[in-house]
Amino acid sequence: MDPQVSAGNAAEAHFNTFDGTSLFYRAWLPGGPISRAIVLIHRGHEHSGRFDRLAHALAQPGTAVFAWDARGHGKSPGERGYADSLGTVIRDLDCFVRFICERHNLSARDLALIGHSVGAVIVAAWVHDYAPPIRAMVLATPALRVKLYVPFALPALRLRMKLPGRAFVKSYIRPAMLTADATEQTAYATDPLISRSIAVNILLDLHDRSTQLLADAAAIRTPTLVLTAGKDWVVRNDATNEFFDRLGSKKKKLVHLDDARHSIFHDISRDAAIGEVRTFLDHCFSAPLDFNDELLAAHQSGHTKLEYDRLTRLLPIWCPRRWAFSLQRLMMKTIGRLSHGVRLGWQTGFDSGQTLDYVYDNTPRGLTPIGRAIDRAYLNAIGWRGIRIRKQNLQTLLRESIDRVLARQGRAHVLDIAAGGGRYALEVLREYRDKNVTALLRDFSPTALAAARDNAARLGAARASFEQGDAFDRGSFASINPQPDIAIVSGLYELFGDNDRVVQSLGGVGDALPTGGLLIYTCQPWHPQIEMIARVLVNRDGKPWIMRRRTQLEMDRLVSAAGFEKSQTLVDQWGIFTVSVARKV
Protein backbone atom coordinates (compact mmCIF):
# COMPACT_ATOMS: atom_id res chain seq x y z
CA MET A 1 0.00 0.00 0.00
CA ASP A 2 1.44 3.38 -1.03
CA PRO A 3 0.96 6.32 1.33
CA GLN A 4 -0.58 9.21 -0.61
CA VAL A 5 -0.17 12.54 1.13
CA SER A 6 0.33 16.17 0.47
CA ALA A 7 3.55 17.78 1.56
CA GLY A 8 4.06 17.84 5.31
CA ASN A 9 1.16 15.61 6.31
CA ALA A 10 1.55 12.12 7.78
CA ALA A 11 0.25 9.15 5.83
CA GLU A 12 -0.55 5.77 7.33
CA ALA A 13 0.31 2.50 5.60
CA HIS A 14 1.62 -1.04 6.16
CA PHE A 15 4.52 -3.15 4.93
CA ASN A 16 5.06 -6.89 5.15
CA THR A 17 8.08 -7.97 7.13
CA PHE A 18 10.07 -11.19 6.66
CA ASP A 19 7.49 -13.54 8.24
CA GLY A 20 4.50 -12.00 6.49
CA THR A 21 3.42 -9.85 9.44
CA SER A 22 1.92 -6.55 8.28
CA LEU A 23 3.49 -3.74 10.31
CA PHE A 24 2.08 -0.23 10.50
CA TYR A 25 4.10 2.85 9.63
CA ARG A 26 3.70 6.58 9.12
CA ALA A 27 5.32 8.62 6.35
CA TRP A 28 5.86 12.35 6.16
CA LEU A 29 6.58 12.91 2.47
CA PRO A 30 7.74 16.07 0.71
CA GLY A 31 5.71 17.59 -2.07
CA GLY A 32 8.33 16.83 -4.72
CA PRO A 33 10.88 14.09 -5.48
CA ILE A 34 12.52 12.25 -2.58
CA SER A 35 16.31 12.36 -2.48
CA ARG A 36 16.90 11.24 1.10
CA ALA A 37 15.03 9.71 4.01
CA ILE A 38 15.17 9.72 7.80
CA VAL A 39 13.81 6.68 9.64
CA LEU A 40 12.60 7.05 13.25
CA ILE A 41 12.52 4.13 15.70
CA HIS A 42 10.47 4.68 18.86
CA ARG A 43 11.33 3.71 22.41
CA GLY A 44 9.81 0.70 24.14
CA HIS A 45 6.09 0.97 24.93
CA GLU A 46 5.54 3.77 22.39
CA HIS A 47 4.56 4.16 18.70
CA SER A 48 5.23 6.22 15.58
CA GLY A 49 2.57 8.84 16.28
CA ARG A 50 4.73 10.17 19.10
CA PHE A 51 7.23 11.40 16.48
CA ASP A 52 4.92 13.81 14.66
CA ARG A 53 6.58 16.98 16.01
CA LEU A 54 10.08 15.62 15.39
CA ALA A 55 9.18 14.54 11.86
CA HIS A 56 7.90 18.01 10.98
CA ALA A 57 11.01 19.58 12.52
CA LEU A 58 13.22 17.42 10.30
CA ALA A 59 11.22 18.11 7.14
CA GLN A 60 13.17 19.68 4.28
CA PRO A 61 12.71 19.75 0.50
CA GLY A 62 13.48 16.29 -0.84
CA THR A 63 13.50 14.69 2.62
CA ALA A 64 11.00 11.99 3.59
CA VAL A 65 10.55 10.85 7.18
CA PHE A 66 9.32 7.38 8.09
CA ALA A 67 8.44 5.84 11.45
CA TRP A 68 7.04 2.42 12.24
CA ASP A 69 5.09 0.81 15.03
CA ALA A 70 7.22 -2.15 16.06
CA ARG A 71 5.40 -5.48 16.33
CA GLY A 72 3.40 -5.58 19.54
CA HIS A 73 3.23 -1.76 19.64
CA GLY A 74 0.87 0.96 18.49
CA LYS A 75 -1.23 -0.06 15.48
CA SER A 76 0.93 -3.07 14.57
CA PRO A 77 -0.31 -6.58 15.41
CA GLY A 78 0.99 -8.84 18.14
CA GLU A 79 0.68 -9.20 21.88
CA ARG A 80 1.45 -5.85 23.49
CA GLY A 81 5.13 -5.46 24.35
CA TYR A 82 6.07 -8.88 22.96
CA ALA A 83 8.24 -10.25 20.15
CA ASP A 84 9.88 -13.65 19.82
CA SER A 85 13.25 -11.97 20.36
CA LEU A 86 14.93 -8.62 19.98
CA GLY A 87 16.64 -10.17 16.96
CA THR A 88 13.21 -10.49 15.36
CA VAL A 89 12.65 -6.74 15.78
CA ILE A 90 16.12 -5.99 14.37
CA ARG A 91 15.31 -8.11 11.33
CA ASP A 92 11.98 -6.26 11.02
CA LEU A 93 13.97 -3.03 10.89
CA ASP A 94 16.15 -4.37 8.09
CA CYS A 95 13.01 -5.29 6.15
CA PHE A 96 11.52 -1.84 6.80
CA VAL A 97 14.62 -0.06 5.50
CA ARG A 98 14.81 -2.25 2.40
CA PHE A 99 11.09 -1.68 1.81
CA ILE A 100 11.57 2.10 1.96
CA CYS A 101 14.52 1.96 -0.41
CA GLU A 102 12.71 -0.23 -2.95
CA ARG A 103 9.45 1.71 -2.78
CA HIS A 104 11.04 5.15 -3.14
CA ASN A 105 14.04 4.30 -5.33
CA LEU A 106 16.59 5.09 -2.65
CA SER A 107 19.76 3.37 -1.49
CA ALA A 108 21.04 2.92 2.03
CA ARG A 109 23.45 5.80 1.35
CA ASP A 110 20.41 8.09 1.12
CA LEU A 111 19.25 7.20 4.65
CA ALA A 112 19.83 8.23 8.25
CA LEU A 113 18.25 6.57 11.28
CA ILE A 114 17.21 8.00 14.63
CA GLY A 115 16.51 5.66 17.53
CA HIS A 116 15.21 6.59 20.95
CA SER A 117 15.91 4.55 24.11
CA VAL A 118 15.22 0.88 23.26
CA GLY A 119 14.88 2.03 19.66
CA ALA A 120 18.44 3.37 19.82
CA VAL A 121 19.73 -0.08 20.84
CA ILE A 122 17.76 -1.64 17.98
CA VAL A 123 19.31 0.82 15.52
CA ALA A 124 22.84 0.30 16.86
CA ALA A 125 22.47 -3.48 16.79
CA TRP A 126 21.18 -3.34 13.21
CA VAL A 127 24.16 -1.23 12.15
CA HIS A 128 26.54 -3.60 13.97
CA ASP A 129 25.03 -6.83 12.56
CA TYR A 130 23.99 -5.80 9.04
CA ALA A 131 26.59 -3.08 8.33
CA PRO A 132 24.29 -0.98 6.11
CA PRO A 133 26.14 1.90 4.40
CA ILE A 134 23.77 4.54 5.79
CA ARG A 135 24.81 8.17 6.11
CA ALA A 136 24.37 8.51 9.86
CA MET A 137 22.58 7.36 12.97
CA VAL A 138 21.36 9.28 16.00
CA LEU A 139 21.07 7.45 19.33
CA ALA A 140 18.90 9.42 21.74
CA THR A 141 19.18 8.36 25.40
CA PRO A 142 20.04 4.78 24.36
CA ALA A 143 18.88 2.05 26.75
CA LEU A 144 22.24 0.29 26.88
CA ARG A 145 21.74 -0.15 30.61
CA VAL A 146 18.26 0.29 32.06
CA LYS A 147 18.05 1.45 35.66
CA LEU A 148 16.52 -1.52 37.47
CA TYR A 149 15.53 -0.38 40.91
CA VAL A 150 14.58 -3.86 42.15
CA PRO A 151 17.50 -5.82 43.68
CA PHE A 152 18.57 -8.95 41.75
CA ALA A 153 16.10 -8.09 38.97
CA LEU A 154 18.13 -9.67 36.16
CA PRO A 155 18.73 -13.05 37.87
CA ALA A 156 15.06 -13.16 38.83
CA LEU A 157 13.98 -12.46 35.25
CA ARG A 158 16.31 -15.15 33.89
CA LEU A 159 14.89 -17.60 36.40
CA ARG A 160 11.38 -16.70 35.26
CA MET A 161 12.33 -17.51 31.67
CA LYS A 162 13.04 -21.10 32.76
CA LEU A 163 9.33 -21.50 33.51
CA PRO A 164 6.68 -22.13 30.84
CA GLY A 165 4.56 -19.35 29.39
CA ARG A 166 5.21 -15.75 28.41
CA ALA A 167 6.03 -13.29 31.16
CA PHE A 168 5.69 -9.52 31.24
CA VAL A 169 6.91 -6.71 33.42
CA LYS A 170 4.78 -3.62 33.95
CA SER A 171 6.71 -0.43 33.44
CA TYR A 172 7.64 1.54 36.53
CA ILE A 173 8.06 4.68 34.42
CA ARG A 174 5.80 7.59 35.26
CA PRO A 175 5.25 10.48 32.84
CA ALA A 176 7.14 12.93 35.07
CA MET A 177 10.22 10.68 34.86
CA LEU A 178 10.19 11.09 31.08
CA THR A 179 9.55 14.81 30.66
CA ALA A 180 9.22 18.00 32.63
CA ASP A 181 6.66 19.33 30.15
CA ALA A 182 3.22 19.06 31.81
CA THR A 183 1.40 18.91 28.48
CA GLU A 184 3.60 16.04 27.32
CA GLN A 185 3.09 14.27 30.64
CA THR A 186 -0.66 14.33 30.09
CA ALA A 187 -0.31 13.22 26.48
CA TYR A 188 1.77 10.21 27.55
CA ALA A 189 -0.56 9.24 30.39
CA THR A 190 -3.68 9.34 28.22
CA ASP A 191 -2.31 7.82 25.01
CA PRO A 192 -4.23 4.56 24.42
CA LEU A 193 -1.62 3.27 21.97
CA ILE A 194 1.17 3.21 24.56
CA SER A 195 1.65 -0.30 25.96
CA ARG A 196 2.39 -0.36 29.68
CA SER A 197 4.17 -3.73 29.82
CA ILE A 198 7.17 -5.32 28.15
CA ALA A 199 7.96 -9.00 27.71
CA VAL A 200 10.64 -10.45 29.97
CA ASN A 201 12.47 -12.08 27.05
CA ILE A 202 12.76 -8.69 25.35
CA LEU A 203 14.15 -7.08 28.50
CA LEU A 204 16.78 -9.80 28.78
CA ASP A 205 17.62 -9.64 25.08
CA LEU A 206 17.98 -5.88 25.43
CA HIS A 207 20.51 -6.35 28.23
CA ASP A 208 22.44 -9.05 26.37
CA ARG A 209 22.50 -7.17 23.06
CA SER A 210 23.64 -4.06 24.88
CA THR A 211 26.47 -6.03 26.47
CA GLN A 212 27.53 -7.08 22.97
CA LEU A 213 27.39 -3.49 21.72
CA LEU A 214 29.42 -2.22 24.65
CA ALA A 215 32.08 -4.87 24.04
CA ASP A 216 32.20 -4.45 20.25
CA ALA A 217 31.34 -0.79 19.67
CA ALA A 218 34.60 -0.42 17.74
CA ALA A 219 33.02 -2.45 14.94
CA ILE A 220 30.59 0.40 14.21
CA ARG A 221 31.99 3.08 11.90
CA THR A 222 28.78 4.84 10.89
CA PRO A 223 28.78 8.59 11.69
CA THR A 224 26.97 8.80 15.03
CA LEU A 225 25.38 11.46 17.20
CA VAL A 226 24.63 10.38 20.78
CA LEU A 227 22.27 12.41 22.98
CA THR A 228 22.16 11.96 26.76
CA ALA A 229 19.97 13.57 29.41
CA GLY A 230 21.27 14.90 32.70
CA LYS A 231 18.05 13.99 34.56
CA ASP A 232 17.51 10.55 33.08
CA TRP A 233 15.62 8.27 35.48
CA VAL A 234 15.41 5.42 32.97
CA VAL A 235 18.88 4.62 31.62
CA ARG A 236 22.44 4.87 32.90
CA ASN A 237 24.61 7.47 31.20
CA ASP A 238 27.85 5.78 32.25
CA ALA A 239 27.08 2.88 29.90
CA THR A 240 26.31 5.31 27.08
CA ASN A 241 29.57 7.16 27.69
CA GLU A 242 31.48 3.87 27.63
CA PHE A 243 29.83 2.92 24.33
CA PHE A 244 30.65 6.32 22.84
CA ASP A 245 34.30 6.12 23.90
CA ARG A 246 34.67 2.70 22.23
CA LEU A 247 32.70 3.61 19.11
CA GLY A 248 34.76 3.10 15.95
CA SER A 249 33.13 5.94 14.01
CA LYS A 250 35.53 8.55 12.65
CA LYS A 251 32.75 11.13 12.94
CA LYS A 252 30.99 10.95 16.27
CA LYS A 253 29.57 13.49 18.66
CA LEU A 254 28.22 13.21 22.20
CA VAL A 255 25.80 15.91 23.36
CA HIS A 256 24.78 15.96 27.01
CA LEU A 257 21.77 18.11 27.90
CA ASP A 258 22.01 18.78 31.62
CA ASP A 259 18.37 19.64 32.28
CA ALA A 260 16.80 17.10 29.94
CA ARG A 261 14.86 14.01 30.96
CA HIS A 262 14.76 10.67 29.21
CA SER A 263 12.10 11.48 26.59
CA ILE A 264 14.44 13.99 25.06
CA PHE A 265 12.28 14.86 22.03
CA HIS A 266 9.23 15.52 24.24
CA ASP A 267 10.97 17.42 27.02
CA ILE A 268 11.45 21.13 27.62
CA SER A 269 14.95 20.73 26.12
CA ARG A 270 13.61 19.32 22.85
CA ASP A 271 14.49 22.35 20.70
CA ALA A 272 18.17 21.99 21.62
CA ALA A 273 18.10 18.25 20.96
CA ILE A 274 16.33 18.64 17.62
CA GLY A 275 18.72 21.40 16.60
CA GLU A 276 21.69 19.13 17.25
CA VAL A 277 20.08 16.39 15.20
CA ARG A 278 19.35 18.63 12.23
CA THR A 279 22.85 20.09 12.16
CA PHE A 280 24.52 16.70 12.45
CA LEU A 281 22.39 15.07 9.74
CA ASP A 282 22.78 17.99 7.35
CA HIS A 283 26.55 17.72 7.68
CA CYS A 284 26.53 13.94 7.19
CA PHE A 285 24.32 14.08 4.11
CA SER A 286 26.55 16.73 2.52
CA ALA A 287 29.88 15.05 3.40
CA PRO A 288 31.67 12.69 0.97
CA LEU A 289 31.05 8.98 1.46
CA ASP A 290 33.66 7.03 3.43
CA PHE A 291 34.27 3.61 1.88
CA ASN A 292 36.40 2.38 4.82
CA ASP A 293 39.26 1.22 2.60
CA GLU A 294 41.49 0.75 5.63
CA LEU A 295 39.41 -2.30 6.58
CA LEU A 296 41.07 -4.20 3.75
CA ALA A 297 44.12 -4.34 6.02
CA ALA A 298 42.23 -5.00 9.26
CA HIS A 299 44.24 -8.21 9.72
CA GLN A 300 47.28 -6.00 10.33
CA SER A 301 45.73 -3.45 12.68
CA GLY A 302 42.42 -2.74 14.35
CA HIS A 303 40.41 -3.97 17.29
CA THR A 304 39.83 -7.53 16.07
CA LYS A 305 43.58 -7.89 15.40
CA LEU A 306 44.28 -6.74 18.95
CA GLU A 307 41.72 -9.25 20.21
CA TYR A 308 43.37 -12.02 18.18
CA ASP A 309 46.82 -11.11 19.53
CA ARG A 310 45.48 -11.18 23.08
CA LEU A 311 43.98 -14.63 22.54
CA THR A 312 47.31 -16.00 21.28
CA ARG A 313 49.03 -15.06 24.55
CA LEU A 314 48.87 -17.26 27.64
CA LEU A 315 46.98 -15.79 30.56
CA PRO A 316 49.10 -15.02 33.64
CA ILE A 317 49.39 -17.94 36.02
CA TRP A 318 47.59 -15.98 38.75
CA CYS A 319 44.61 -15.16 36.48
CA PRO A 320 41.42 -16.98 37.62
CA ARG A 321 40.27 -17.32 33.98
CA ARG A 322 43.36 -19.37 33.15
CA TRP A 323 42.48 -21.93 35.79
CA ALA A 324 38.81 -21.93 34.86
CA PHE A 325 39.61 -22.62 31.20
CA SER A 326 42.14 -25.28 32.18
CA LEU A 327 39.52 -27.03 34.29
CA GLN A 328 36.99 -26.83 31.47
CA ARG A 329 39.50 -28.31 29.05
CA LEU A 330 40.32 -31.11 31.49
CA MET A 331 36.65 -31.96 31.93
CA MET A 332 36.05 -31.98 28.17
CA LYS A 333 39.07 -34.24 27.59
CA THR A 334 38.00 -36.72 30.27
CA ILE A 335 34.34 -37.08 31.20
CA GLY A 336 33.41 -35.00 28.14
CA ARG A 337 34.54 -37.85 25.88
CA LEU A 338 31.42 -39.73 26.91
CA SER A 339 29.72 -37.32 24.49
CA HIS A 340 30.00 -38.39 20.85
CA GLY A 341 30.20 -34.78 19.66
CA VAL A 342 32.94 -33.80 22.09
CA ARG A 343 34.92 -36.95 21.26
CA LEU A 344 34.55 -36.21 17.54
CA GLY A 345 35.78 -32.66 18.12
CA TRP A 346 38.97 -33.89 19.79
CA GLN A 347 39.52 -36.41 16.99
CA THR A 348 38.88 -34.24 13.92
CA GLY A 349 38.90 -30.67 15.23
CA PHE A 350 35.98 -28.63 16.50
CA ASP A 351 36.05 -26.65 13.24
CA SER A 352 36.10 -29.70 10.95
CA GLY A 353 33.52 -30.65 8.38
CA GLN A 354 32.77 -33.81 10.35
CA THR A 355 31.97 -31.75 13.44
CA LEU A 356 29.83 -29.39 11.37
CA ASP A 357 27.80 -32.28 9.96
CA TYR A 358 27.31 -33.64 13.47
CA VAL A 359 26.09 -30.25 14.67
CA TYR A 360 23.70 -30.03 11.72
CA ASP A 361 22.33 -33.50 12.54
CA ASN A 362 21.64 -32.31 16.11
CA THR A 363 20.93 -35.77 17.53
CA PRO A 364 22.52 -36.29 20.98
CA ARG A 365 24.61 -39.44 21.19
CA GLY A 366 27.06 -40.74 23.74
CA LEU A 367 28.22 -43.48 26.03
CA THR A 368 25.73 -43.97 28.87
CA PRO A 369 22.88 -41.57 29.71
CA ILE A 370 25.46 -39.18 31.17
CA GLY A 371 27.25 -39.05 27.84
CA ARG A 372 24.03 -38.31 25.99
CA ALA A 373 23.18 -35.57 28.50
CA ILE A 374 26.61 -34.00 27.99
CA ASP A 375 26.13 -34.26 24.23
CA ARG A 376 22.75 -32.57 24.45
CA ALA A 377 24.30 -29.66 26.37
CA TYR A 378 27.19 -29.53 23.89
CA LEU A 379 24.87 -29.36 20.87
CA ASN A 380 22.79 -26.70 22.62
CA ALA A 381 25.77 -24.33 23.02
CA ILE A 382 24.93 -20.91 21.63
CA GLY A 383 27.55 -21.17 18.90
CA TRP A 384 26.20 -24.45 17.57
CA ARG A 385 22.64 -23.13 17.71
CA GLY A 386 23.84 -20.18 15.67
CA ILE A 387 25.54 -22.51 13.18
CA ARG A 388 22.27 -24.34 12.58
CA ILE A 389 20.46 -21.05 12.00
CA ARG A 390 23.27 -20.01 9.65
CA LYS A 391 22.55 -23.14 7.61
CA GLN A 392 18.84 -22.25 7.45
CA ASN A 393 19.64 -18.68 6.40
CA LEU A 394 22.10 -19.86 3.77
CA GLN A 395 19.54 -22.24 2.32
CA THR A 396 16.94 -19.46 2.27
CA LEU A 397 19.21 -17.16 0.27
CA LEU A 398 20.33 -20.01 -1.98
CA ARG A 399 16.73 -20.86 -2.87
CA GLU A 400 15.94 -17.20 -3.54
CA SER A 401 19.06 -16.88 -5.70
CA ILE A 402 18.28 -20.03 -7.70
CA ASP A 403 14.71 -18.83 -8.27
CA ARG A 404 16.00 -15.47 -9.55
CA VAL A 405 18.39 -17.12 -11.99
CA LEU A 406 15.78 -19.63 -13.18
CA ALA A 407 13.28 -16.84 -13.79
CA ARG A 408 15.85 -15.01 -15.88
CA GLN A 409 17.33 -17.82 -17.97
CA GLY A 410 15.64 -21.13 -17.16
CA ARG A 411 18.74 -22.84 -15.76
CA ALA A 412 21.12 -22.33 -12.86
CA HIS A 413 24.59 -23.65 -12.05
CA VAL A 414 25.88 -23.37 -8.47
CA LEU A 415 29.52 -23.41 -7.36
CA ASP A 416 30.50 -24.09 -3.74
CA ILE A 417 34.19 -23.22 -3.47
CA ALA A 418 34.86 -25.03 -0.16
CA ALA A 419 31.90 -27.33 0.36
CA GLY A 420 33.10 -29.70 3.06
CA GLY A 421 30.33 -32.26 3.37
CA GLY A 422 28.11 -29.97 1.29
CA ARG A 423 24.95 -30.82 3.16
CA TYR A 424 23.36 -27.34 2.99
CA ALA A 425 23.82 -27.10 -0.80
CA LEU A 426 22.87 -30.70 -1.54
CA GLU A 427 19.64 -30.48 0.45
CA VAL A 428 18.58 -27.48 -1.62
CA LEU A 429 19.74 -29.07 -4.87
CA ARG A 430 17.50 -32.05 -4.13
CA GLU A 431 14.49 -29.71 -3.98
CA TYR A 432 15.20 -28.65 -7.58
CA ARG A 433 15.72 -32.13 -9.02
CA ASP A 434 12.90 -31.57 -11.52
CA LYS A 435 14.44 -28.32 -12.80
CA ASN A 436 17.60 -27.48 -14.67
CA VAL A 437 19.74 -26.80 -11.60
CA THR A 438 23.25 -28.24 -11.26
CA ALA A 439 26.08 -27.76 -8.80
CA LEU A 440 29.85 -28.19 -8.58
CA LEU A 441 31.16 -28.80 -5.07
CA ARG A 442 34.87 -28.15 -4.60
CA ASP A 443 37.08 -28.71 -1.58
CA PHE A 444 40.79 -28.97 -0.88
CA SER A 445 40.32 -32.09 1.26
CA PRO A 446 39.75 -35.50 -0.38
CA THR A 447 38.11 -36.64 2.86
CA ALA A 448 35.61 -33.79 2.68
CA LEU A 449 34.85 -34.56 -0.96
CA ALA A 450 34.26 -38.23 -0.11
CA ALA A 451 31.80 -37.14 2.59
CA ALA A 452 30.09 -34.82 0.09
CA ARG A 453 29.69 -37.65 -2.42
CA ASP A 454 28.20 -39.86 0.29
CA ASN A 455 25.77 -37.08 1.28
CA ALA A 456 24.76 -36.59 -2.36
CA ALA A 457 24.05 -40.28 -2.78
CA ARG A 458 22.06 -40.42 0.44
CA LEU A 459 20.06 -37.30 -0.43
CA GLY A 460 19.48 -38.24 -4.04
CA ALA A 461 21.19 -35.08 -5.35
CA ALA A 462 22.16 -36.57 -8.70
CA ARG A 463 22.92 -33.24 -10.42
CA ALA A 464 25.96 -32.53 -8.22
CA SER A 465 29.54 -33.00 -9.38
CA PHE A 466 32.71 -32.86 -7.30
CA GLU A 467 36.21 -31.54 -7.80
CA GLN A 468 39.30 -31.04 -5.67
CA GLY A 469 40.39 -27.42 -5.62
CA ASP A 470 42.07 -24.76 -3.50
CA ALA A 471 39.66 -21.94 -2.69
CA PHE A 472 42.60 -19.57 -2.15
CA ASP A 473 44.21 -20.26 -5.55
CA ARG A 474 42.79 -17.56 -7.79
CA GLY A 475 44.10 -19.18 -10.94
CA SER A 476 42.28 -22.45 -10.26
CA PHE A 477 38.90 -20.81 -10.82
CA ALA A 478 39.67 -20.15 -14.49
CA SER A 479 39.21 -23.82 -15.43
CA ILE A 480 35.72 -24.12 -13.97
CA ASN A 481 33.26 -25.15 -16.65
CA PRO A 482 30.38 -24.52 -17.11
CA GLN A 483 30.43 -20.98 -15.79
CA PRO A 484 28.54 -20.75 -12.49
CA ASP A 485 25.63 -18.38 -11.96
CA ILE A 486 25.82 -18.56 -8.16
CA ALA A 487 28.86 -19.05 -5.95
CA ILE A 488 28.83 -20.05 -2.27
CA VAL A 489 31.57 -19.55 0.30
CA SER A 490 30.34 -20.74 3.69
CA GLY A 491 32.33 -20.94 6.89
CA LEU A 492 35.70 -20.71 5.12
CA TYR A 493 36.96 -17.18 5.58
CA GLU A 494 36.09 -17.28 9.28
CA LEU A 495 38.90 -19.85 9.71
CA PHE A 496 41.56 -17.64 8.12
CA GLY A 497 42.29 -14.21 9.54
CA ASP A 498 44.57 -13.01 6.72
CA ASN A 499 42.67 -10.68 4.40
CA ASP A 500 45.23 -11.06 1.61
CA ARG A 501 44.19 -14.70 1.18
CA VAL A 502 40.52 -13.72 1.19
CA VAL A 503 41.17 -11.08 -1.47
CA GLN A 504 42.75 -13.74 -3.69
CA SER A 505 39.85 -16.12 -3.14
CA LEU A 506 37.18 -13.51 -3.81
CA GLY A 507 39.08 -12.41 -6.89
CA GLY A 508 38.86 -15.98 -8.19
CA VAL A 509 35.13 -16.07 -7.49
CA GLY A 510 34.74 -12.79 -9.33
CA ASP A 511 36.67 -14.20 -12.28
CA ALA A 512 34.42 -17.27 -12.38
CA LEU A 513 31.05 -15.49 -12.20
CA PRO A 514 29.48 -13.48 -15.02
CA THR A 515 28.29 -9.91 -14.55
CA GLY A 516 25.07 -10.18 -12.57
CA GLY A 517 26.21 -13.45 -10.98
CA LEU A 518 25.42 -13.93 -7.30
CA LEU A 519 27.77 -14.57 -4.39
CA ILE A 520 26.47 -16.01 -1.12
CA TYR A 521 28.95 -15.57 1.73
CA THR A 522 29.05 -15.97 5.49
CA CYS A 523 30.66 -14.02 8.30
CA GLN A 524 31.09 -14.28 12.05
CA PRO A 525 31.13 -10.69 13.29
CA TRP A 526 30.68 -11.67 16.93
CA HIS A 527 30.95 -14.67 19.23
CA PRO A 528 30.29 -14.53 22.98
CA GLN A 529 32.48 -17.60 23.57
CA ILE A 530 35.47 -16.61 21.45
CA GLU A 531 37.92 -16.70 24.37
CA MET A 532 36.66 -20.06 25.63
CA ILE A 533 37.02 -21.49 22.11
CA ALA A 534 40.59 -20.20 21.85
CA ARG A 535 41.70 -21.47 25.26
CA VAL A 536 39.84 -24.79 25.42
CA LEU A 537 39.14 -26.21 21.94
CA VAL A 538 41.38 -27.32 19.05
CA ASN A 539 41.05 -26.89 15.30
CA ARG A 540 41.40 -29.48 12.55
CA ASP A 541 45.21 -29.25 12.82
CA GLY A 542 45.13 -30.06 16.53
CA LYS A 543 46.14 -26.52 17.49
CA PRO A 544 44.24 -24.04 19.66
CA TRP A 545 41.21 -22.81 17.72
CA ILE A 546 41.99 -19.09 17.70
CA MET A 547 39.91 -16.96 15.37
CA ARG A 548 40.27 -13.38 14.22
CA ARG A 549 36.77 -12.05 13.88
CA ARG A 550 35.84 -9.98 10.88
CA THR A 551 33.22 -7.35 11.44
CA GLN A 552 30.38 -7.43 8.94
CA LEU A 553 31.55 -4.09 7.60
CA GLU A 554 35.04 -5.51 7.01
CA MET A 555 33.68 -8.58 5.24
CA ASP A 556 31.38 -6.48 3.08
CA ARG A 557 34.28 -4.19 2.16
CA LEU A 558 36.33 -7.18 0.99
CA VAL A 559 33.40 -8.36 -1.11
CA SER A 560 32.91 -4.88 -2.55
CA ALA A 561 36.60 -4.62 -3.46
CA ALA A 562 36.19 -7.82 -5.49
CA GLY A 563 33.52 -6.17 -7.62
CA PHE A 564 30.31 -7.14 -5.83
CA GLU A 565 27.43 -5.14 -4.36
CA LYS A 566 25.63 -6.59 -1.35
CA SER A 567 21.85 -6.73 -1.51
CA GLN A 568 20.77 -8.63 1.60
CA THR A 569 21.98 -10.05 4.91
CA LEU A 570 20.35 -12.54 7.27
CA VAL A 571 21.47 -12.86 10.90
CA ASP A 572 20.67 -15.18 13.77
CA GLN A 573 18.88 -13.72 16.78
CA TRP A 574 22.13 -13.29 18.75
CA GLY A 575 24.10 -11.50 16.03
CA ILE A 576 26.77 -14.22 15.81
CA PHE A 577 26.60 -15.57 12.24
CA THR A 578 25.53 -13.76 9.09
CA VAL A 579 24.76 -14.88 5.55
CA SER A 580 24.75 -12.32 2.75
CA VAL A 581 24.13 -12.24 -0.97
CA ALA A 582 25.89 -9.87 -3.37
CA ARG A 583 25.71 -9.30 -7.12
CA LYS A 584 28.72 -8.95 -9.40
CA VAL A 585 28.66 -5.48 -10.97
Secondary structure, DSSP 8 states (H G I E B T S, - for coil): ------TT-EEEEEEE-TTS-EEEEEEE--SS---EEEEEE--TT--GGGGHHHHHHH--TTEEEEEE--TTSTTS-SSTT--S-HHHHHHHHHHHHHHHHHHHT--GGGEEEEEETHHHHHHHHHHHHH----SEEEEES--SSB---STTHHHHHHHHHTSSS--EEE----HHHH-S-HHHHHHHHH-TT---EEEHHHHHHHHHHHHHHHHSGGG--S-EEEEEETT-SSB-HHHHHHHHHH---SSEEEEEETT--SSTTSSTTHHHHHHHHHHHHHHHHHS-----GGGGGTTTSSHHHHHHHHHHS---TT-HHHHHHHHHHHHHHTGGGGBHHHHHHHHH-TTSHHHHHHHHH----BSHHHHHHHHHHHHTSHHHHHHHHHHHHHHHHHHHHHHHHHHHHS-EEEEETT-TT-HHHHHHHHHTTTSSEEEEEEES-HHHHHHHHHHHHHHT-TTEEEEE--TT-GGGGGG-SS--SEEEE-SSGGG---HHHHHHHHHHHHHHS-TT-EEEEEE----TTHHHHHHH-B-TTSSB-------HHHHHHHHHHTTEEEEEEEE-TTS--EEEEEEE-
